[in-house]
Amino acid sequence: MFQPIREDVHARRLRRILCPVLIAALAPAAFAADEFDAARAAFDRYREALTAVGEAMGRGDQAAVAAAESTAQQFLIQARREYELHRADNSRKPDVLAGYADVLQQMRDYDLAAKFYRAAAGYSPESPTLWLNLGMSLGHMGSSYRPEAVAALQRCVGMDGPPQLRGQAFIELGDLYRDMGIAPVAADYYRDARTLVPDSLEPPIALAAMELRQGRVTEAAQAIEALGNLPPDASGRLREHLGAALTHFEDRRLSFEDTAAAHLAYAKLLFLGGRYQDCPGPLERSAALDGNNAIAWNLLGSISRQLGNEQRAREAFARSLEINPDQPRTREALDALAQPPLSN
């Protein structure tokens, strides 16, 4: 059995910054004009700015991303200021309490957000959105709040709400049980989410990462390959999930079989998780165990070129073409590499 050397990598907790905003958009409410109109308008502008952030990210326009993020932050601060100016914390209206909590949750002030979602749910217990957002906020507050988070999310999935809401609640439950180390229950919730919202890429991505967390590197790589080409936002979520799963894999010193296929699969997961510098080791081992796999040589060539090792990249691409000459893109990559200077 092969056990990779542990890398000192700090996993970031996965956050769905857009999720509460999208949830709120699923069930827009008509509000009577009141002193909180300016706060609601500012939060609407914040949502519009977040949409602009996503569009700019899709274009790869980093300057536009930065500008839209700055605009979004300004509107979010304005929304909070307006809610607090008119003492939303003293309101008994569930829509006001929930609106204020939405702002707090977006600012990652999860304890206060949970307080006001809880109050809003007390006035409007039939709302699945409130129970979902309460569970999400509590889920960010540490292990001591997990039982209440689970109860809130289970209440949401047991209600007759839109599939997107209940599907997100299943995903949140999966995340909670994953973080508690109860993998079978987490996987069951992710499967429930996949059944409820089959068009969502989040459940299959989470399930693939669960395979890796349990040491099944080949199965994880196959599950991801089955998803095909992912849009930019899903690719970012995949990288986050795999980054956390890789850290879990290493922290627990899990292992996989010392086979060419397993090392190649592990290298692919490292690559998709953004761990490019760690890819050459398993790729070299895969090539040593099976020197006739053109895919492994191509990936080694691409990674070596990206890491600045052009000599190894040339060798890898050349070997791949020896195995299968009918690879136009590999030949183009080899031709594009500068030839080493002649020695005197």
Rosetta silent file (secondary structure, phi, psi, omega in degrees, C-alpha in Angstrom):
SEQUENCE: MFQPIREDVHARRLRRILCPVLIAALAPAAFAADEFDAARAAFDRYREALTAVGEAMGRGDQAAVAAAESTAQQFLIQARREYELHRADNSRKPDVLAGYADVLQQMRDYDLAAKFYRAAAGYSPESPTLWLNLGMSLGHMGSSYRPEAVAALQRCVGMDGPPQLRGQAFIELGDLYRDMGIAPVAADYYRDARTLVPDSLEPPIALAAMELRQGRVTEAAQAIEALGNLPPDASGRLREHLGAALTHFEDRRLSFEDTAAAHLAYAKLLFLGGRYQDCPGPLERSAALDGNNAIAWNLLGSISRQLGNEQRAREAFARSLEINPDQPRTREALDALAQPPLSN
SCORE:     score description
SCORE:     0.000 S_00000001
   1 L     0.000  140.489 -179.694    0.000    0.000    0.000 S_00000001
   2 E  -101.658  134.394  179.360    1.222    3.490   -0.837 S_00000001
   3 L  -124.446  113.974 -177.356    0.868    6.293    1.704 S_00000001
   4 L   -66.640  150.164  175.832    1.599    9.832    0.480 S_00000001
   5 L   -67.802  134.532 -177.853    3.789   12.110    2.557 S_00000001
   6 L   -68.084  132.311  176.568    1.629   14.528    4.525 S_00000001
   7 L  -102.892  140.853 -179.047    1.729   18.089    3.231 S_00000001
   8 L   -80.222   84.907 -177.617    1.148   20.990    5.639 S_00000001
   9 L  -120.107  130.636 -179.359   -2.010   22.297    3.998 S_00000001
  10 L   -97.070  117.662 -179.543   -4.705   24.217    5.862 S_00000001
  11 L   -76.847  133.951  174.078   -8.208   23.389    4.654 S_00000001
  12 L   -87.850  141.193  175.759  -10.585   26.291    4.360 S_00000001
  13 L   -69.079  134.508 -177.912  -14.107   25.805    5.588 S_00000001
  14 L   -71.995  130.864  179.221  -16.422   25.729    2.633 S_00000001
  15 L  -126.126  136.803  175.511  -18.691   28.751    2.473 S_00000001
  16 L  -103.155   87.130 -175.638  -21.585   29.362    0.135 S_00000001
  17 L   -64.034  -36.985 -176.424  -21.542   33.121   -0.017 S_00000001
  18 L   -83.007  -19.433 -168.088  -24.219   33.272   -2.683 S_00000001
  19 H   -57.004  -51.048 -179.107  -26.525   30.586   -1.335 S_00000001
  20 H   -61.340  -32.556  178.808  -28.674   32.619    1.102 S_00000001
  21 H   -67.567  -42.649  178.849  -29.082   35.309   -1.536 S_00000001
  22 H   -66.631  -38.393  178.162  -30.243   32.787   -4.119 S_00000001
  23 H   -60.772  -43.868  179.903  -32.566   31.179   -1.583 S_00000001
  24 H   -61.950  -32.638 -178.462  -34.185   34.531   -0.881 S_00000001
  25 H   -73.474  -18.757 -178.840  -34.729   35.018   -4.608 S_00000001
  26 H   -69.060  -30.774 -176.482  -36.682   31.751   -4.881 S_00000001
  27 L  -132.623   67.857 -178.706  -39.607   33.090   -2.884 S_00000001
  28 L   -62.895  139.587 -177.684  -39.769   36.884   -3.310 S_00000001
  29 L  -112.438  151.892  175.207  -42.259   38.515   -0.981 S_00000001
  30 L   -93.619  121.160 -177.200  -44.344   41.626   -1.374 S_00000001
  31 L  -106.286  140.763  170.742  -43.653   44.009    1.490 S_00000001
  32 L   -69.636  142.619 -179.668  -45.809   46.887    2.627 S_00000001
  33 L   -58.915  130.882  177.902  -43.923   50.153    2.421 S_00000001
  34 L  -154.861 -171.000 -174.427  -42.220   50.884    5.718 S_00000001
  35 L   -70.514   -7.218 -178.704  -39.061   52.328    7.229 S_00000001
  36 L   -98.917    7.973 -179.704  -37.013   49.335    6.060 S_00000001
  37 H   -59.555  -40.853 -178.946  -37.519   49.959    2.337 S_00000001
  38 H   -64.848  -36.329  178.279  -34.073   51.558    2.004 S_00000001
  39 H   -66.031  -44.295  179.670  -32.459   48.544    3.670 S_00000001
  40 H   -64.422  -40.671  179.833  -34.244   46.132    1.327 S_00000001
  41 H   -63.104  -41.255  178.856  -33.292   48.232   -1.695 S_00000001
  42 H   -64.049  -38.893  179.909  -29.638   48.245   -0.660 S_00000001
  43 H   -69.767  -34.848  174.689  -29.687   44.464   -0.240 S_00000001
  44 H   -61.609  -41.830  178.291  -31.278   44.090   -3.694 S_00000001
  45 H   -66.227  -34.051  174.711  -28.426   46.170   -5.124 S_00000001
  46 H   -61.346  -44.557  178.853  -25.995   43.933   -3.268 S_00000001
  47 H   -62.581  -40.452  177.808  -27.532   40.894   -4.970 S_00000001
  48 H   -63.134  -40.197  179.301  -27.214   42.597   -8.351 S_00000001
  49 H   -66.144  -36.188  177.030  -23.560   43.341   -7.666 S_00000001
  50 H   -65.124  -36.981  175.708  -22.945   39.688   -6.754 S_00000001
  51 H   -61.805  -40.391  177.624  -24.434   38.676  -10.085 S_00000001
  52 H   -64.483  -35.821  176.601  -21.979   41.053  -11.745 S_00000001
  53 H   -60.245  -48.330 -179.198  -19.147   39.415   -9.786 S_00000001
  54 H   -62.063  -40.758  179.215  -20.120   35.997  -11.142 S_00000001
  55 H   -65.315  -40.947  179.301  -20.386   37.285  -14.703 S_00000001
  56 H   -66.716  -37.253  176.795  -16.975   38.952  -14.480 S_00000001
  57 H   -63.272  -40.353  178.004  -15.447   35.776  -13.079 S_00000001
  58 H   -62.254  -31.606  178.384  -16.883   33.839  -16.028 S_00000001
  59 H   -83.458  -13.204 -175.275  -15.173   36.289  -18.403 S_00000001
  60 L    75.183   22.251 -178.147  -11.911   36.130  -16.477 S_00000001
  61 L   -93.203   92.171 -174.996  -12.019   39.928  -16.005 S_00000001
  62 H   -66.978  -33.436  178.437  -10.259   40.368  -12.659 S_00000001
  63 H   -65.087  -41.761  178.396  -10.551   44.156  -12.684 S_00000001
  64 H   -68.561  -35.121  175.599  -14.317   43.908  -13.128 S_00000001
  65 H   -59.192  -49.536 -178.675  -14.472   41.264  -10.376 S_00000001
  66 H   -61.407  -41.785 -179.177  -12.684   43.584   -7.946 S_00000001
  67 H   -65.791  -43.656 -179.250  -14.918   46.543   -8.874 S_00000001
  68 H   -68.080  -37.490  177.177  -18.133   44.532   -8.498 S_00000001
  69 H   -63.425  -41.010  178.412  -16.982   43.058   -5.174 S_00000001
  70 H   -63.608  -42.422  178.043  -16.260   46.545   -3.861 S_00000001
  71 H   -62.960  -43.662  179.549  -19.698   47.739   -4.973 S_00000001
  72 H   -60.206  -43.525 -179.327  -21.356   44.729   -3.367 S_00000001
  73 H   -62.947  -38.977  179.378  -19.589   45.350   -0.081 S_00000001
  74 H   -63.651  -43.388 -179.952  -20.700   48.975   -0.030 S_00000001
  75 H   -69.094  -34.369  178.318  -24.358   48.042   -0.552 S_00000001
  76 H   -65.596  -43.028  177.369  -24.144   45.310    2.085 S_00000001
  77 H   -62.875  -40.711  178.825  -22.781   47.781    4.638 S_00000001
  78 H   -63.643  -40.822 -179.859  -25.507   50.247    3.675 S_00000001
  79 H   -62.682  -44.106  179.522  -28.203   47.594    4.124 S_00000001
  80 H   -63.933  -41.091 -179.461  -26.966   46.741    7.606 S_00000001
  81 H   -61.217  -41.282 -178.674  -26.762   50.413    8.538 S_00000001
  82 H   -68.725  -41.353  177.727  -30.370   50.991    7.425 S_00000001
  83 H   -62.279  -41.642 -176.657  -31.697   47.964    9.305 S_00000001
  84 H   -76.893  -30.041  177.290  -29.903   49.013   12.476 S_00000001
  85 H   -60.204  -37.396 -177.382  -30.861   52.675   12.111 S_00000001
  86 L  -100.997   17.572  172.257  -34.532   51.676   12.318 S_00000001
  87 L    57.126   55.614  176.514  -33.957   49.086   15.051 S_00000001
  88 H   -60.126  -26.705 -178.489  -34.713   45.908   13.138 S_00000001
  89 H   -66.044  -17.976  179.330  -33.551   44.002   16.210 S_00000001
  90 H   -98.489    0.770 -175.589  -36.679   45.181   18.044 S_00000001
  91 L   -73.825  154.227  172.368  -39.099   44.223   15.268 S_00000001
  92 L  -113.252   11.472  178.783  -41.745   41.544   15.588 S_00000001
  93 L   -92.543  123.397 -177.623  -42.210   41.234   11.836 S_00000001
  94 H   -61.530  -33.767 -179.710  -40.686   38.003   10.485 S_00000001
  95 H   -68.128  -34.819  178.010  -39.833   39.577    7.118 S_00000001
  96 H   -70.435  -46.300  179.036  -37.865   42.365    8.823 S_00000001
  97 H   -61.082  -42.631  179.892  -36.049   39.982   11.145 S_00000001
  98 H   -67.726  -40.409  178.306  -35.245   37.642    8.252 S_00000001
  99 H   -61.653  -43.504  176.932  -34.067   40.501    6.034 S_00000001
 100 H   -63.262  -41.734  179.329  -31.753   41.745    8.757 S_00000001
 101 H   -64.881  -36.897  177.150  -30.506   38.190    9.315 S_00000001
 102 H   -58.170  -43.518  179.286  -29.818   37.796    5.577 S_00000001
 103 H   -63.882  -45.992 -179.254  -27.511   40.802    5.743 S_00000001
 104 H   -62.759  -38.650  179.872  -25.772   39.529    8.861 S_00000001
 105 H   -66.055  -40.299  177.762  -25.279   36.107    7.326 S_00000001
 106 H   -64.746  -27.920  177.006  -23.703   37.617    4.226 S_00000001
 107 L   -87.025    5.163  178.937  -21.326   39.526    6.516 S_00000001
 108 L    63.747   25.290  174.142  -20.503   36.187    8.223 S_00000001
 109 L   -91.421   69.990 -165.592  -21.858   37.444   11.520 S_00000001
 110 H   -68.300  -33.782 -178.192  -23.363   34.008   12.014 S_00000001
 111 H   -66.925  -42.064  177.384  -24.247   34.173   15.698 S_00000001
 112 H   -70.150  -38.723  177.695  -26.351   37.302   15.248 S_00000001
 113 H   -58.660  -45.652  179.486  -27.831   35.964   12.008 S_00000001
 114 H   -61.159  -39.606 -179.513  -28.902   32.785   13.818 S_00000001
 115 H   -58.697  -43.911 -175.264  -30.443   34.850   16.617 S_00000001
 116 H   -84.946  -28.370  170.284  -32.714   36.745   14.234 S_00000001
 117 H   -64.083  -39.284  179.353  -33.508   33.775   11.963 S_00000001
 118 H   -62.999  -43.355  179.013  -34.545   31.953   15.126 S_00000001
 119 H   -65.109  -42.655  179.530  -36.763   34.872   16.143 S_00000001
 120 H   -63.498  -40.593  178.797  -38.281   35.112   12.648 S_00000001
 121 H   -65.394  -28.923  176.146  -38.992   31.360   12.613 S_00000001
 122 H   -65.899  -34.919  178.488  -40.763   31.761   15.940 S_00000001
 123 H   -83.893  -26.905 -176.024  -43.191   34.215   14.335 S_00000001
 124 L  -135.986   68.324 -173.821  -43.420   32.302   11.022 S_00000001
 125 L   -69.027   -9.321 -178.880  -42.686   28.612   11.721 S_00000001
 126 L   -86.056    0.368 -175.497  -44.241   27.507    8.413 S_00000001
 127 L   -91.140  112.009  177.582  -41.412   29.060    6.352 S_00000001
 128 H   -66.204  -29.011  179.829  -38.861   26.469    5.075 S_00000001
 129 H   -61.891  -41.825 -179.342  -36.547   29.293    4.007 S_00000001
 130 H   -65.090  -41.503 -179.844  -36.160   30.490    7.599 S_00000001
 131 H   -68.639  -35.834  176.686  -35.341   27.011    8.894 S_00000001
 132 H   -64.209  -49.698 -178.128  -32.822   26.481    6.097 S_00000001
 133 H   -67.308  -33.504  174.701  -31.040   29.757    6.739 S_00000001
 134 H   -62.431  -46.741  179.110  -31.118   29.172   10.495 S_00000001
 135 H   -61.657  -38.995  179.553  -29.500   25.770    9.974 S_00000001
 136 H   -65.137  -43.815  178.938  -26.878   27.237    7.654 S_00000001
 137 H   -63.984  -45.846  179.541  -25.925   29.963   10.130 S_00000001
 138 H   -62.310  -33.834  179.913  -25.753   27.522   13.033 S_00000001
 139 H   -63.952  -21.973  178.665  -23.626   25.197   10.924 S_00000001
 140 L   -88.425   -1.669 -169.149  -20.929   27.866   10.771 S_00000001
 141 L  -102.087    9.439  175.717  -20.852   28.318   14.553 S_00000001
 142 L   103.980  169.992 -171.563  -18.979   25.236   15.682 S_00000001
 143 H   -63.712  -30.596 -177.234  -19.667   21.751   16.939 S_00000001
 144 H   -68.244  -18.390 -179.578  -21.749   22.789   19.955 S_00000001
 145 H   -98.876   -0.862 -175.924  -24.413   24.228   17.631 S_00000001
 146 H   -62.358  -42.159  179.348  -24.593   21.219   15.303 S_00000001
 147 H   -57.430  -42.161  179.052  -27.574   19.515   16.994 S_00000001
 148 H   -69.575  -35.885  177.426  -29.692   22.644   16.594 S_00000001
 149 H   -62.376  -45.525  178.864  -28.430   23.095   13.034 S_00000001
 150 H   -61.059  -43.562 -179.331  -29.399   19.524   12.163 S_00000001
 151 H   -62.317  -41.688 -179.936  -32.855   19.971   13.719 S_00000001
 152 H   -65.640  -43.653 -178.972  -33.478   23.183   11.754 S_00000001
 153 H   -67.853  -38.951  177.622  -32.375   21.641    8.462 S_00000001
 154 H   -65.865  -32.703  176.570  -34.411   18.492    9.036 S_00000001
 155 H   -65.293  -38.748  178.561  -37.426   20.670    9.706 S_00000001
 156 H   -63.059  -47.778 -175.753  -36.847   22.353    6.334 S_00000001
 157 H   -68.779  -20.541  179.071  -36.612   19.083    4.379 S_00000001
 158 L   -85.642   -0.554 -178.648  -39.789   17.849    6.059 S_00000001
 159 L  -100.697  166.058 -178.596  -41.798   20.811    4.790 S_00000001
 160 L   -90.102   70.703 -178.987  -43.516   21.311    1.461 S_00000001
 161 L  -107.803  175.536  177.881  -41.026   23.791    0.061 S_00000001
 162 L   -58.928  147.060 -179.706  -39.447   24.323   -3.380 S_00000001
 163 H   -55.607  -36.557 -179.440  -37.080   21.514   -4.454 S_00000001
 164 H   -62.158  -39.517  179.702  -34.127   23.915   -4.524 S_00000001
 165 H   -66.277  -48.905 -177.941  -34.651   24.806   -0.871 S_00000001
 166 H   -67.798  -36.672  177.100  -35.019   21.238    0.300 S_00000001
 167 H   -62.622  -40.703  177.837  -32.130   20.120   -1.902 S_00000001
 168 H   -66.113  -35.917  177.505  -29.888   22.763   -0.345 S_00000001
 169 H   -63.642  -40.575  176.541  -30.964   21.614    3.116 S_00000001
 170 H   -61.808  -41.458  178.714  -29.930   18.051    2.228 S_00000001
 171 H   -62.468  -43.841  179.603  -26.540   19.360    1.070 S_00000001
 172 H   -63.035  -39.968  177.133  -26.097   21.301    4.318 S_00000001
 173 H   -63.469  -41.467  176.547  -26.993   18.187    6.319 S_00000001
 174 H   -59.299  -43.168  178.769  -24.448   16.236    4.309 S_00000001
 175 H   -62.318  -41.286 -179.315  -21.790   18.836    5.087 S_00000001
 176 H   -63.661  -46.833 -179.285  -22.582   18.724    8.805 S_00000001
 177 H   -70.703  -30.406  172.966  -22.363   14.944    9.010 S_00000001
 178 H   -61.688  -46.521 -179.684  -19.227   14.989    6.871 S_00000001
 179 H   -66.761  -25.281  176.077  -17.609   17.390    9.322 S_00000001
 180 L   -82.453   -3.716  178.740  -18.693   15.113   12.182 S_00000001
 181 L    80.963   17.328 -179.267  -16.910   12.235   10.474 S_00000001
 182 L  -103.713   78.244 -171.232  -20.086   10.234    9.825 S_00000001
 183 H   -61.429  -43.932 -177.542  -19.446    9.519    6.149 S_00000001
 184 H   -60.793  -40.321  179.498  -22.317    7.083    5.402 S_00000001
 185 H   -68.413  -41.897  177.884  -24.967    9.492    6.670 S_00000001
 186 H   -58.005  -46.247 -179.216  -23.343   12.406    4.836 S_00000001
 187 H   -62.615  -38.364  178.206  -23.337   10.427    1.585 S_00000001
 188 H   -61.613  -41.582  178.967  -27.007    9.526    2.045 S_00000001
 189 H   -67.042  -39.927  177.498  -27.933   13.199    2.368 S_00000001
 190 H   -62.813  -38.025  177.650  -25.899   14.107   -0.717 S_00000001
 191 H   -66.210  -40.038  176.107  -27.734   11.369   -2.632 S_00000001
 192 H   -58.783  -42.182  178.924  -31.065   12.738   -1.415 S_00000001
 193 H   -64.419  -40.912  179.828  -30.033   16.151   -2.734 S_00000001
 194 H   -62.838  -38.318  178.510  -28.999   14.655   -6.071 S_00000001
 195 H   -67.019  -40.050 -175.052  -32.395   12.984   -6.399 S_00000001
 196 H   -76.086  -38.957 -179.984  -34.286   16.161   -5.526 S_00000001
 197 L  -126.879   75.123 -173.986  -32.241   18.550   -7.719 S_00000001
 198 L   -63.269  -20.372 -179.924  -30.721   16.344  -10.433 S_00000001
 199 L   -83.278  -10.974 -179.280  -29.478   19.324  -12.437 S_00000001
 200 L   -78.137  137.255  178.145  -27.324   20.612   -9.575 S_00000001
 201 L   -87.220  -14.261 -177.007  -23.611   19.783   -9.751 S_00000001
 202 H   -61.193  -47.709 -178.677  -23.062   20.281   -6.014 S_00000001
 203 H   -61.801  -47.048  179.136  -24.279   16.819   -4.853 S_00000001
 204 H   -65.797  -31.740  175.498  -22.166   14.763   -7.313 S_00000001
 205 H   -64.659  -45.039  179.371  -19.127   16.927   -6.569 S_00000001
 206 H   -63.028  -39.435  179.993  -19.641   16.384   -2.843 S_00000001
 207 H   -66.404  -38.374  177.059  -20.092   12.633   -3.376 S_00000001
 208 H   -63.163  -43.118  178.221  -16.862   12.432   -5.381 S_00000001
 209 H   -64.223  -32.807  177.008  -14.997   14.217   -2.602 S_00000001
 210 H   -64.259  -36.006  175.918  -16.505   11.752   -0.114 S_00000001
 211 H   -59.439  -44.215  179.360  -14.919    8.897   -2.070 S_00000001
 212 H   -64.764  -40.801  179.577  -11.540   10.555   -1.637 S_00000001
 213 H   -61.228  -21.896  179.260  -12.144   11.130    2.069 S_00000001
 214 L  -101.101   11.876  175.024  -12.574    7.374    2.410 S_00000001
 215 L    84.841    5.532 -177.363   -9.367    6.573    0.534 S_00000001
 216 L   -95.099   78.429 -172.764  -11.015    5.521   -2.726 S_00000001
 217 H   -68.919  -40.062 -178.793   -8.906    7.637   -5.075 S_00000001
 218 H   -64.916  -44.277  179.275   -9.738    5.739   -8.267 S_00000001
 219 H   -64.069  -38.715  178.917  -13.482    5.925   -7.625 S_00000001
 220 H   -62.859  -46.614 -179.481  -13.220    9.635   -6.807 S_00000001
 221 H   -63.590  -40.510  178.944  -11.373   10.397  -10.048 S_00000001
 222 H   -64.659  -39.752  179.800  -13.863    8.351  -12.087 S_00000001
 223 H   -63.723  -38.248 -179.914  -16.827   10.141  -10.496 S_00000001
 224 H   -71.686  -41.627  178.449  -15.350   13.524  -11.386 S_00000001
 225 H   -60.578  -33.268 -179.514  -14.521   12.496  -14.946 S_00000001
 226 L   -66.070  -19.343 -179.781  -18.150   11.406  -15.376 S_00000001
 227 L   -76.912  -17.729 -179.394  -19.257   15.013  -14.776 S_00000001
 228 L    74.662 -158.986  179.776  -17.556   16.188  -17.966 S_00000001
 229 L   -72.696  127.083 -176.812  -16.510   19.785  -18.506 S_00000001
 230 L   -98.536  145.791  172.489  -17.628   21.948  -15.590 S_00000001
 231 L   -67.406  162.641 -174.559  -18.609   25.626  -15.736 S_00000001
 232 H   -54.575  -41.344 -177.921  -16.282   28.033  -13.873 S_00000001
 233 H   -67.169  -38.971  178.276  -18.385   28.238  -10.701 S_00000001
 234 H   -69.641  -34.467  176.575  -18.647   24.444  -10.424 S_00000001
 235 H   -63.119  -38.580  176.849  -14.914   24.110  -11.088 S_00000001
 236 H   -65.448  -40.475  178.168  -14.281   26.442   -8.168 S_00000001
 237 H   -66.382  -38.110  177.757  -16.552   24.400   -5.919 S_00000001
 238 H   -62.108  -42.978  179.917  -14.812   21.204   -7.029 S_00000001
 239 H   -62.229  -40.551  179.138  -11.438   22.685   -6.139 S_00000001
 240 H   -65.071  -47.722  179.160  -12.695   23.664   -2.682 S_00000001
 241 H   -59.636  -46.860 -177.741  -14.235   20.248   -2.006 S_00000001
 242 H   -69.147  -36.107  177.805  -11.133   18.399   -3.207 S_00000001
 243 H   -58.638  -45.604  178.326   -8.782   20.707   -1.319 S_00000001
 244 H   -67.609  -39.573 -179.029  -10.553   19.892    1.950 S_00000001
 245 H   -67.828  -37.315  177.669  -10.813   16.181    1.065 S_00000001
 246 H   -64.299  -41.152  177.528   -7.108   15.954    0.204 S_00000001
 247 H   -63.379  -42.662  176.367   -6.201   17.510    3.549 S_00000001
 248 H   -59.506  -45.893 -179.716   -8.507   15.022    5.300 S_00000001
 249 H   -57.122  -44.726 -176.904   -6.890   12.168    3.349 S_00000001
 250 H   -76.296  -40.900 -179.677   -3.392   13.268    4.394 S_00000001
 251 H   -59.377  -36.369 -178.867   -4.224   14.173    7.983 S_00000001
 252 L   -93.471    7.755  176.159   -5.555   10.671    8.576 S_00000001
 253 L    50.559   46.005  175.272   -2.663    9.078    6.697 S_00000001
 254 L   -73.064  165.880 -175.947   -4.933    7.149    4.396 S_00000001
 255 L  -140.564  168.742  174.968   -3.372    5.093    1.633 S_00000001
 256 E  -142.159  167.594 -175.865   -4.088    3.565   -1.728 S_00000001
 257 L   -64.085  145.810 -179.814   -2.780    0.658   -3.755 S_00000001
 258 L   -84.459   68.882  178.616    0.653    1.004   -5.326 S_00000001
 259 L  -123.933  158.537 -179.998   -0.621    0.670   -8.888 S_00000001
 260 H   -60.339  -42.125 -178.101   -0.181    2.840  -11.955 S_00000001
 261 H   -64.320  -41.181 -178.440   -3.933    3.509  -12.149 S_00000001
 262 H   -68.347  -41.254  178.638   -4.195    4.570   -8.495 S_00000001
 263 H   -65.976  -38.541  177.261   -1.206    6.935   -8.707 S_00000001
 264 H   -64.885  -42.971  178.205   -2.586    8.469  -11.903 S_00000001
 265 H   -61.031  -43.369  179.880   -5.987    8.939  -10.271 S_00000001
 266 H   -63.219  -39.724  178.333   -4.391   10.574   -7.223 S_00000001
 267 H   -63.310  -39.745  178.179   -2.405   12.915   -9.474 S_00000001
 268 H   -63.057  -40.635  178.928   -5.605   13.942  -11.269 S_00000001
 269 H   -65.897  -41.034  176.167   -7.264   14.718   -7.928 S_00000001
 270 H   -60.204  -43.515 -179.944   -4.270   16.787   -6.844 S_00000001
 271 H   -62.045  -49.058 -178.711   -4.422   18.676  -10.128 S_00000001
 272 H   -67.525  -25.075  176.616   -8.157   19.372   -9.866 S_00000001
 273 L   -85.461    4.511  178.142   -7.665   20.406   -6.241 S_00000001
 274 L    81.111   13.031 -177.445   -5.108   23.028   -7.275 S_00000001
 275 L   -98.314   59.244 -172.824   -2.150   21.149   -5.811 S_00000001
 276 H   -60.389  -39.422 -176.219   -0.010   21.319   -8.961 S_00000001
 277 H   -66.019  -18.069 -179.210    3.344   21.147   -7.181 S_00000001
 278 H   -94.707   -2.962 -175.684    2.389   17.773   -5.682 S_00000001
 279 L   -74.088  -37.491 -174.283    1.435   16.132   -8.991 S_00000001
 280 H   -57.363  -38.178 -177.686    4.858   15.067  -10.391 S_00000001
 281 H   -56.110  -58.712  179.186    5.532   12.494   -7.648 S_00000001
 282 H   -65.663  -29.659  177.681    2.505   10.252   -8.263 S_00000001
 283 H   -68.193  -41.580  177.392    2.764   10.795  -12.026 S_00000001
 284 H   -62.669  -40.188  179.418    6.391    9.647  -12.053 S_00000001
 285 H   -66.750  -40.574  177.959    5.407    6.619  -10.000 S_00000001
 286 H   -61.183  -43.760  179.794    2.514    5.843  -12.352 S_00000001
 287 H   -66.989  -33.454  178.584    4.843    6.059  -15.350 S_00000001
 288 H   -68.356  -34.409 -179.087    7.409    3.852  -13.618 S_00000001
 289 H   -81.072  -29.260  178.847    4.771    1.175  -12.984 S_00000001
 290 L  -146.244   95.944 -175.947    3.270    1.418  -16.473 S_00000001
 291 L   -78.728    3.203 -175.643    5.416    3.189  -19.027 S_00000001
 292 L  -111.557   20.336  179.298    2.900    2.747  -21.844 S_00000001
 293 L  -100.499  103.934 -177.215    0.104    5.030  -20.613 S_00000001
 294 H   -63.500  -32.074 -179.471    0.056    8.091  -22.869 S_00000001
 295 H   -63.000  -43.728  179.432   -2.415    9.892  -20.594 S_00000001
 296 H   -63.373  -42.662  179.337   -0.010    9.755  -17.656 S_00000001
 297 H   -65.363  -39.846  178.507    2.873   11.027  -19.795 S_00000001
 298 H   -62.957  -43.938  179.756    0.736   13.865  -21.187 S_00000001
 299 H   -66.327  -38.785  176.562   -0.310   14.974  -17.722 S_00000001
 300 H   -62.698  -41.069  178.142    3.280   14.764  -16.512 S_00000001
 301 H   -63.065  -44.427 -179.058    4.355   16.863  -19.477 S_00000001
 302 H   -64.597  -43.825 -179.933    1.693   19.498  -18.849 S_00000001
 303 H   -66.494  -43.282 -179.698    2.450   19.712  -15.132 S_00000001
 304 H   -61.253  -41.430  177.793    6.210   19.819  -15.681 S_00000001
 305 H   -63.702  -43.176 -179.445    5.814   22.647  -18.185 S_00000001
 306 H   -63.937  -33.438 -179.556    3.564   24.563  -15.797 S_00000001
 307 L   -86.988    2.266  175.863    6.113   24.144  -12.992 S_00000001
 308 L    89.603    6.380  179.190    8.930   25.363  -15.225 S_00000001
 309 L   -95.475   77.918 -173.448   10.640   22.002  -15.807 S_00000001
 310 H   -68.459  -33.634  179.644   10.714   22.201  -19.594 S_00000001
 311 H   -61.329  -46.585  179.233   13.260   19.409  -20.020 S_00000001
 312 H   -67.646  -33.308  178.023   11.037   16.882  -18.230 S_00000001
 313 H   -63.023  -45.066  178.322    8.024   18.218  -20.133 S_00000001
 314 H   -60.468  -44.203 -179.610    9.751   17.566  -23.460 S_00000001
 315 H   -61.655  -42.326 -177.646   10.705   14.067  -22.364 S_00000001
 316 H   -67.531  -45.834  179.404    7.168   13.283  -21.209 S_00000001
 317 H   -63.949  -39.590  179.629    5.477   14.591  -24.360 S_00000001
 318 H   -63.077  -42.347  179.355    7.994   12.777  -26.547 S_00000001
 319 H   -64.674  -38.829  178.624    7.364    9.497  -24.725 S_00000001
 320 H   -61.542  -40.599  179.863    3.612    9.953  -25.093 S_00000001
 321 H   -71.156  -27.826  173.616    4.008   10.415  -28.850 S_00000001
 322 H   -64.258  -39.061 -179.478    6.129    7.288  -29.048 S_00000001
 323 H   -71.769  -43.570 -177.685    3.225    5.361  -27.533 S_00000001
 324 L  -141.635   96.547 -177.465    0.561    7.044  -29.673 S_00000001
 325 L   -66.376  -20.656 -175.588    1.780    9.238  -32.555 S_00000001
 326 L   -86.663   65.525  179.112   -1.766   10.323  -33.427 S_00000001
 327 L  -137.093   82.699 -176.441   -1.982   13.130  -30.843 S_00000001
 328 H   -56.770  -40.641 -177.013   -2.003   16.538  -32.573 S_00000001
 329 H   -69.181  -37.170  177.310   -2.358   18.532  -29.360 S_00000001
 330 H   -66.032  -40.359  178.755    0.520   16.699  -27.690 S_00000001
 331 H   -64.991  -39.888  176.732    2.692   17.300  -30.750 S_00000001
 332 H   -61.452  -42.274  179.434    1.766   20.991  -30.700 S_00000001
 333 H   -63.010  -40.555  179.161    2.702   21.169  -27.006 S_00000001
 334 H   -66.838  -42.977 -179.985    6.057   19.541  -27.699 S_00000001
 335 H   -65.326  -30.191 -177.688    6.767   21.820  -30.652 S_00000001
 336 H   -74.346  -19.804  179.712    5.868   24.880  -28.576 S_00000001
 337 L   -73.648  132.147  179.255    8.516   24.121  -25.998 S_00000001
 338 L   -65.020  138.320  177.336   11.742   26.016  -26.609 S_00000001
 339 L   -72.404  145.233  179.545   14.645   23.809  -27.469 S_00000001
 340 L   -65.955  146.677  179.690   17.501   23.840  -24.928 S_00000001
 341 L   -64.110  146.573  178.271   20.495   25.954  -25.904 S_00000001
 342 L   -70.845  136.419  177.932   23.385   24.125  -27.542 S_00000001
 343 L   -78.616  146.795  178.145   26.314   23.529  -25.244 S_00000001
 344 L   -76.706    0.000    0.000   29.721   24.828  -26.288 S_00000001
